[in-house]
Amino acid sequence: MTGTLSLRRRDDGAIPRGFTLLEVLISLAIIAIVLITCLRAQNQSIRLYHLSRGMTVATILARQKMGEIELAEFPELGGEEGDFEDKFPGFTWQKTVSMTPFEEARRVDLSIIWKEGIRERRVDVIAYITNTKME
C-alpha cells in the first residue's frame, strides 16, 4: 500500500505526531514575551514623542518671547510671569531681569514651563541685553 493514507493505528509502536502540551506552553510564553517587549517599546515611543513635542513647542515659545523682550525697551529689573493664553494652553513663562557688572547690560532669565503628566518640564534661556539708547 504505498502512497495511500491509512487512518488505522500502526502496530509497530509509533506514536502519532503532534504538539505536546509543553511545546504549546513554551510557544505561548515566547509569544507573550515578544508582545510585551513590543508594547513596552511602543509605550516608550509615545512618551518620547510627547516629550519632544513639548520641548519643541517650548523652545519656539522661548525664542518668540525672547524676541519680544529684545524688541521692547531696555528691560526693568525684577520678575514677571504669564501664559500664552488659548494659543498654547498649559505653557507658562517666567522672566527675571537682574543687574550685571555693567550698567548698560542686563541679564534676562526666561523659563517656559509646562506639565507633562505629573512632571513639570521647563526650558530655560539666558540672554544679556544691552541698552542701545545710551544717553
C-alpha positions in Angstrom: 0.0 0.0 0.0 2.4 2.6 -1.0 1.2 6.1 -1.3 -2.1 5.7 0.4 -3.3 7.3 3.6 -4.3 5.0 6.4 -6.3 6.1 9.4 -5.6 2.9 11.3 -3.1 2.8 14.1 0.1 1.1 13.2 1.1 -1.8 15.2 4.8 -1.1 15.2 4.5 1.1 18.3 4.9 4.5 16.5 3.4 7.5 18.4 1.1 9.8 16.4 2.8 13.1 15.6 1.5 16.4 17.1 2.3 19.1 19.6 2.6 18.3 23.3 1.2 20.5 25.9 4.7 21.5 27.0 5.5 22.7 23.5 2.4 24.7 23.2 3.0 26.4 26.6 6.6 27.2 25.7 5.4 28.7 22.4 2.8 30.8 24.2 5.4 32.1 26.7 7.7 33.1 23.8 4.9 34.9 22.1 3.9 36.7 25.3 7.5 37.9 25.9 7.7 39.2 22.4 4.3 41.0 22.6 5.2 42.6 26.0 8.5 43.8 24.6 6.8 45.3 21.5 4.1 47.0 23.7 6.8 48.4 26.0 8.8 49.8 23.0 5.6 51.4 21.6 4.8 53.0 25.0 8.4 54.4 25.2 8.0 55.7 21.7 4.8 57.6 22.6 6.4 59.0 25.8 9.4 60.3 23.8 7.1 61.8 21.2 5.2 63.8 23.8 8.4 65.0 25.4 9.9 66.0 22.1 6.7 67.8 21.1 6.7 69.7 24.4 10.3 70.6 24.1 9.9 71.8 20.5 6.9 74.0 21.4 8.6 75.4 24.5 11.8 76.2 22.5 9.7 78.1 19.9 7.8 79.9 22.5 11.1 80.9 24.3 12.5 82.3 21.1 9.3 84.2 20.5 9.2 85.6 24.0 12.9 86.5 24.0 12.4 88.3 20.7 9.6 90.4 22.2 11.8 91.2 25.2 14.7 92.3 22.9 12.4 94.4 20.8 11.0 96.2 23.8 12.7 99.0 25.6 15.7 98.3 28.0 14.1 95.8 30.5 13.4 96.9 34.0 14.8 95.0 37.0 12.5 92.4 38.6 10.4 89.5 37.7 7.3 88.8 35.7 5.2 85.8 34.6 2.4 84.9 32.4 0.9 82.4 30.0 0.3 82.1 26.3 -3.5 82.2 26.6 -5.6 79.9 24.5 -3.0 79.5 21.7 -0.8 77.2 23.8 -2.7 76.1 26.9 -0.6 74.6 29.7 2.5 76.6 28.8 3.6 79.5 31.1 6.6 81.8 31.2 8.6 83.4 33.9 11.1 86.2 33.3 13.6 87.6 35.7 15.8 90.7 34.9 18.8 91.2 37.0 21.9 93.5 37.1 25.2 92.7 35.6 28.6 94.3 36.4 28.0 96.7 33.5 25.3 99.4 33.9 24.4 99.2 30.2 23.7 95.5 30.3 21.0 93.3 32.0 20.7 89.6 32.4 17.4 88.1 31.4 16.4 84.7 32.6 13.4 83.3 30.8 11.7 80.0 31.6 9.0 78.3 29.7 7.2 75.8 31.9 4.6 73.1 31.1 3.2 70.0 32.7 3.7 66.6 31.2 1.6 64.1 33.2 2.6 64.8 36.8 6.0 66.1 35.9 6.8 69.8 35.4 9.1 70.4 32.5 10.9 73.6 31.6 13.2 75.2 29.0 15.5 77.9 30.4 17.0 80.7 28.3 19.5 83.3 29.5 20.3 86.4 27.5 22.2 89.6 28.1 20.6 92.7 26.7 22.4 96.0 26.3 20.9 99.4 26.3 21.1 100.6 22.7 19.7 104.0 23.6 22.5 105.3 25.8 22.4 108.9 26.8 
